Amino acid sequence: MLRSINPFTGQLVAEYPRLTANGLEERLNAAALAFQSWRRSDARERRGLILAIEQGLLAQRSHLARTMALEMGKPIRQGLAEVDKCAWLCRHYAEHAEAYLQNEAIELSDSQCFVCYRPIGVVLGVMPWNFPFWQVFRFAIPAIAAGNVALLKHASNVSGCALAIERLFQEAGSPAGVFGVLLLPAREIGAVIEDPRICAVSLTGSTPAGRSVAATAGGVLKKVVLELGGSDPYIILPDAELEHAAKLCAASRLINSGQSCIAAKRFIVHQDVEAPFIEALRRQMQAAVLGDPLDEATDLGPMARLELRDELAAQVRRSIEQGARVELGGQTTSGPAAIYPATILSDVRPGMVAFDEELFGPVAAVTCARDEREAIALANQSCFGLGAAIFSADRNRACAIAADELEAGCCFVNDFVRSDPRIPFGGIKQSGFGRELARNGILEFCNVKSVVVASS
């Protein structure tokens, strides 16, 4: 049985029977069969399905947000925003998928040539618990809009969310097999990846999980898109508007209780403004309301599981032993809730856990830089490369640093990093490869096919 535990109360939410071998075989066959017809569907049919799913999301947004709160502790207001963002993604691809997939003519002196984009088959999504709707829609909607079909292996603790997504597709009139859920433990996913009916894999998760999936898929030569961990640096230059920067930095660090790959994690602050920035950040993080995720007043809910809270606490403890100083928080609470308070660590340097590892929870690590050059070097001194941000009154200089200096897939100036259906999303280094969203995302799971016709 797969179990969902409420991380705020410690109580069992539900148990779900895992898929049997026969059930898995049926779902794989259904997906393979569905692809043969869905790949020939026209843009109008695909658009109609996606828009119907959008309407289902908006009609059920309160129920879906509550499901997230119960299963993984997402504050209810943030859950509502996540559902709305999924609806936005649906609307975006309904409006733009046809144009994204248009043939492209190439001029040849002796032949006619065009490049077309065709679906490749059944795409398996291996998705995490932290954004249990957004991560799924981010891979599934572009894949399906391109004419592929999708199977979802979701994190076991959010099985209720997985089944809710499957119902949304069914209620929208999705043909059987176009989208399906595989309720399986993680240890069994390797055999599914190797199954010849699976053509490609999209994984969002930890770097170790990415290595494992990439190795398995590579062994059978299947396309993989990986969106993995991150330790996003936010550079604060001395001419930054500190109150504005601190507000956005705190919002990014605390969203989803700090459990986001692209949350602000390392704050690289110029020495001239280190003290006032820490004070401004402390005020912002102290103001966050910690409590029951079902309470609309809550800004910061529990972490998704107790063991994740304990792992974060251990990372903070080791960082303090290595010389980091606690500016705020840093203490766990007793009771069944997987609560960790908003925390700020200062004097964080390379070689410390808080600098070198990803802190997947509401902990801000502040590092002082002597000058701009050192700030950039410290920002890039990481095995990760998902997102980065820079705050400065000199927008042109900050833009040049973001474009030419920072080693990350998504760089923002005077704002916090976030995904958006309109722009490509993904990382470099140990944060993965491939891109989701925008045109890049829909083309990841297409056969980029060159067609050449001789002139005579």
Secondary structure as the mmCIF struct_conf table of DSSP 4:
data_model
#
loop_
_struct_conf.conf_type_id
_struct_conf.id
_struct_conf.beg_label_comp_id
_struct_conf.beg_label_asym_id
_struct_conf.beg_label_seq_id
_struct_conf.end_label_comp_id
_struct_conf.end_label_asym_id
_struct_conf.end_label_seq_id
STRN STRN1 LEU A 2 ILE A 5
TURN_TY1_P TURN_TY1_P1 PRO A 7 THR A 9
STRN STRN2 LEU A 12 TYR A 16
HELX_LH_PP_P HELX_LH_PP_P1 PRO A 17 THR A 20
HELX_RH_AL_P HELX_RH_AL_P1 ALA A 21 TRP A 38
TURN_TY1_P TURN_TY1_P2 ARG A 39 ARG A 40
HELX_RH_AL_P HELX_RH_AL_P2 ALA A 43 ALA A 59
TURN_TY1_P TURN_TY1_P3 GLN A 60 GLN A 60
HELX_RH_AL_P HELX_RH_AL_P3 ARG A 61 MET A 72
HELX_RH_AL_P HELX_RH_AL_P4 ILE A 76 TYR A 100
TURN_TY1_P TURN_TY1_P4 LEU A 101 LEU A 101
STRN STRN3 GLU A 104 GLU A 107
BEND BEND1 SER A 109 ASP A 110
STRN STRN4 SER A 111 PRO A 119
BEND BEND2 GLY A 121 GLY A 121
STRN STRN5 VAL A 122 VAL A 126
BEND BEND3 TRP A 129 PHE A 131
TURN_TY1_P TURN_TY1_P5 PRO A 132 PHE A 133
HELX_RH_AL_P HELX_RH_AL_P5 TRP A 134 ALA A 145
TURN_TY1_P TURN_TY1_P6 ALA A 146 GLY A 147
STRN STRN6 VAL A 149 LYS A 153
HELX_RH_3T_P HELX_RH_3T_P1 SER A 156 VAL A 158
HELX_RH_AL_P HELX_RH_AL_P6 SER A 159 GLU A 171
TURN_TY1_P TURN_TY1_P7 ALA A 172 GLY A 173
HELX_LH_PP_P HELX_LH_PP_P2 SER A 174 PRO A 175
TURN_TY1_P TURN_TY1_P8 ALA A 176 GLY A 177
BEND BEND4 VAL A 178 VAL A 178
STRN STRN7 PHE A 179 VAL A 181
HELX_RH_3T_P HELX_RH_3T_P2 ALA A 186 GLU A 188
HELX_RH_AL_P HELX_RH_AL_P7 ILE A 189 GLU A 194
BEND BEND5 ASP A 195 ASP A 195
TURN_TY1_P TURN_TY1_P9 PRO A 196 ARG A 197
STRN STRN8 ILE A 198 THR A 204
BEND BEND6 GLY A 205 GLY A 205
HELX_RH_AL_P HELX_RH_AL_P8 THR A 207 GLY A 219
TURN_TY1_P TURN_TY1_P10 VAL A 220 LEU A 221
STRN STRN9 LYS A 223 GLU A 227
STRN STRN10 ASP A 232 ILE A 236
TURN_TY1_P TURN_TY1_P11 PRO A 238 ASP A 239
BEND BEND7 ALA A 240 ALA A 240
HELX_RH_AL_P HELX_RH_AL_P9 LEU A 242 LEU A 254
HELX_RH_3T_P HELX_RH_3T_P3 ILE A 255 GLY A 258
TURN_TY1_P TURN_TY1_P12 CYS A 261 ILE A 262
BEND BEND8 ALA A 263 ALA A 263
STRN STRN11 ALA A 264 HIS A 270
HELX_RH_3T_P HELX_RH_3T_P4 GLN A 271 VAL A 273
HELX_RH_AL_P HELX_RH_AL_P10 GLU A 274 GLN A 286
TURN_TY1_P TURN_TY1_P13 ALA A 287 ALA A 287
BEND BEND9 ALA A 288 ALA A 288
HELX_LH_PP_P HELX_LH_PP_P3 VAL A 289 VAL A 289
STRN STRN12 LEU A 290 LEU A 290
BEND BEND10 GLY A 291 GLY A 291
TURN_TY1_P TURN_TY1_P14 PRO A 293 LEU A 294
BEND BEND11 ASP A 295 ASP A 295
TURN_TY1_P TURN_TY1_P15 GLU A 296 ALA A 297
BEND BEND12 ASP A 299 ASP A 299
STRN STRN13 LEU A 300 LEU A 300
BEND BEND13 ALA A 304 ARG A 305
HELX_RH_AL_P HELX_RH_AL_P11 LEU A 306 GLU A 321
TURN_TY1_P TURN_TY1_P16 GLN A 322 GLY A 323
STRN STRN14 ARG A 325 LEU A 328
BEND BEND14 GLY A 335 ALA A 337
STRN STRN15 THR A 343 SER A 346
BEND BEND15 ASP A 347 ASP A 347
TURN_TY1_P TURN_TY1_P17 PRO A 350 GLY A 351
BEND BEND16 MET A 352 MET A 352
HELX_RH_AL_P HELX_RH_AL_P12 VAL A 353 ASP A 356
BEND BEND17 GLU A 357 GLU A 357
BEND BEND18 GLY A 361 PRO A 362
STRN STRN16 VAL A 363 ALA A 369
BEND BEND19 ARG A 370 ASP A 371
HELX_RH_AL_P HELX_RH_AL_P13 GLU A 372 ASN A 380
BEND BEND20 SER A 382 CYS A 383
STRN STRN17 PHE A 384 GLY A 385
BEND BEND21 LEU A 386 LEU A 386
STRN STRN18 GLY A 387 PHE A 391
BEND BEND22 ALA A 393 ALA A 393
HELX_RH_AL_P HELX_RH_AL_P14 ARG A 395 ASP A 404
TURN_TY1_P TURN_TY1_P18 GLU A 405 GLU A 405
BEND BEND23 ALA A 408 GLY A 409
STRN STRN19 CYS A 410 VAL A 413
BEND BEND24 ASN A 414 ASP A 415
TURN_TY1_P TURN_TY1_P19 PRO A 421 ARG A 422
BEND BEND25 ILE A 423 ILE A 423
STRN STRN20 PHE A 425 PHE A 425
STRN STRN21 ILE A 428 LYS A 429
TURN_TY1_P TURN_TY1_P20 GLN A 430 SER A 431
STRN STRN22 GLY A 432 PHE A 433
BEND BEND26 GLY A 434 GLY A 434
STRN STRN23 GLU A 436 GLU A 436
BEND BEND27 LEU A 437 LEU A 437
HELX_RH_AL_P HELX_RH_AL_P15 ALA A 438 LEU A 443
TURN_TY1_P TURN_TY1_P21 GLU A 444 PHE A 445
STRN STRN24 CYS A 446 ALA A 454
#
